[in-house]
Amino acid sequence: MVLKKMFSRMLVACFVVSLLAAATQAQTATLQTQATTTTIQNDGAPRLESDPVIISLAEVEAPKTATGAIRVPHAGVTFDQLLTAAIDTRLGAPYVYGSSGPTVFDCSGFVWSAFQSIGIRFDRGSARTFWARFAPARGEERYKFGTLVFFNGLTHVGIVADEHGFYHASRSHGVAYAPFNDYWVSRIDGFRRVPMPTQMVAE
């Protein structure tokens, strides 16, 4: 009787050990296969499939030169293209008072966020703060892309697209384009220019 119990326990132990050995062997084979499989990344560098992939939600800052000018990641990309892309990613975002993104904005939060995302740094503030901080736009500068336009007693701010319209975070429509129609033109307080990089350096 004791011999039968010992024999059955040994059988179970052997079965468990063989299962563990099989699992270990399968895992080793998988690791060996992964170690020999490579992928070519977007930058042309090889990467082993078993290498960890790091995903970050951190904001990507535009690289800069030693002089502080924005370094354009691809030849031919201009400041206007960078700012246009930043605005485009925010179009349609809802208006929420006091918000500066990443998915909801008020008027000054939208302006601040768009410039920050392309490496133009200044403190977050209200429309009135931006008015006091930046130099007036003169002549043709007023309707140059990237100029700030102020409305309604310095309580609202947007980014000029051209002489026909501007981008802003509207209470009723969220981040949107608006034409310089009679309604808006009659409410303009003035224009200011955010200091731009002195040069755009292409790699």
FIMAR-9751 format. One record per residue (C-alpha): x, y, z. Coordinates in steps of 0.05 Angstrom, whole numbers, plus 32768, in hexadecimal, padded with zeros to 4 digits. Layout:
BEGIN
XYZ
...
This chain:
BEGIN
800080008000
803880318012
805C801E7FD2
801E802E7FA8
801780737FC9
806080827FBE
805C806C7F75
801F80977F66
804080D47F88
807F80C97F5E
805580C67F1F
803381087F30
807681287F41
809481107EFF
8059812B7ED9
805F816F7EFA
80AA81727EEE
80A1815F7EA4
806C81967E9C
809B81CA7EBB
80D481B27E8F
80A981B87E50
809281FE7E63
80DA82147E70
80F181F87E2E
80B9821B7E08
80CA825D7E2A
811482567E19
810382477DD0
80D782857DCD
810E82B17DEA
814182957DB9
811282A27D7E
810582E97D97
814F82F67D9F
815C82E57D56
8121830D7D3A
813083567D2B
8106838F7D12
811E83CD7CED
8104840C7D10
80EF844D7CEF
8134846B7CFB
8155842F7CD8
817184107D17
816683C57D24
813F83B17D62
8139836B7D80
80F183567D87
80FF83457DD0
8118838C7DDE
80E683B37E09
80BC83E87DE6
80B684277E0F
8076844F7E07
807584947E26
803D84C77E2C
806F84FE7E3A
806A853B7E0D
809E853B7DD7
80C6857B7DD7
80E085967D96
812C858D7D95
815585CC7D97
819985E47D81
81CE86007DAF
81B386467DA1
816D86337DB7
814F86337D71
811E85FB7D62
814085C37D3B
811185A97D06
8111855D7D06
810B85577CBA
812785837C84
80F485B37C67
80C785B67CA5
80B885FF7CB8
809F86217CF6
805C862D7CD4
805585E27CC6
806685D07D0E
803386017D2A
7FFE85EC7CF7
800785A37D0C
800285B77D55
7FC185DD7D48
7FA585A47D1D
7FAD85727D55
7F83859E7D82
7F4B85AF7D52
7F0885977D6D
7F1F85927DB5
7EE985AA7DE5
7EEC85EC7E0B
7EF685E67E57
7F0686267E7E
7F4C86257E9C
7F6485E97E74
7FA385E47E49
7F9C859E7E2E
7FAC856B7E1A
7F63855E7E05
7F3D859C7E1D
7F5085E67E1A
7F3B862C7E2A
7F5286647DFA
7F9486747E1B
7FA1862B7E2C
7F9A86197DE2
7FCB86507DCD
7FFE863D7E03
7FF985F37DF4
800285FB7DA9
804286247DB1
805D85F87DEA
805685B97DC0
808685D57D8B
80B985EE7DBD
80A586377DC4
80A6863F7E10
808286747E39
805986737E79
8010865F7E77
7FE3869A7E83
7FA386BC7E70
7F9586E37E30
7FA387237E56
7FE687077E6F
7FFB86F67E27
7FE7873C7E11
8014875B7E46
804E872A7E3A
8057872D7DEE
806987677DBF
803487857D92
802F876B7D4A
803887A27D18
801F87AA7CD0
801E87697CAA
803487427CE8
7FED87487D02
7FD287167CD0
801086EA7CCD
800686A17CE1
801786977D2B
800686DE7D42
7FD986E17D7F
7F9787067D76
7F7087217DB3
7F26872F7DBA
7EF087487DEA
7F1887737E19
7F5387437E1B
7F2887097E33
7F3286DD7DF6
7F6E86CA7DCB
7F7B86A27D8C
7FB286937D5A
7FAE86B77D17
7FAB86887CDA
7FAE86C07CA6
7F8786FF7C94
7F4886D57C8D
7F4386B37CD1
7F6186977D11
7F61865A7D3F
7F46865D7D85
7F2486357DBC
7EDB864A7DB9
7EAA863E7DF2
7E7686247DC0
7EA185FF7D8C
7EE185EC7DB1
7F2385F57D8B
7F0F860D7D46
7F1F863B7D0C
7EF7867B7D09
7EF486AE7CD0
7F0386F87CDC
7EBA870A7CD0
7E9687487CE9
7E8887287D2C
7ED1871A7D3C
7EF087577D1A
7EC487857D44
7EDF87657D83
7F2B87667D74
7F5587887DA9
7F97877E7D85
7FCF874F7D73
800F87357D93
804A870C7D79
806786D27DA0
80B486D67D9A
80C786A37D65
8108867C7D5C
813C86A57D37
814A866B7D09
812E86277CF6
816685F47CEE
815A85B87CC1
818085777CCD
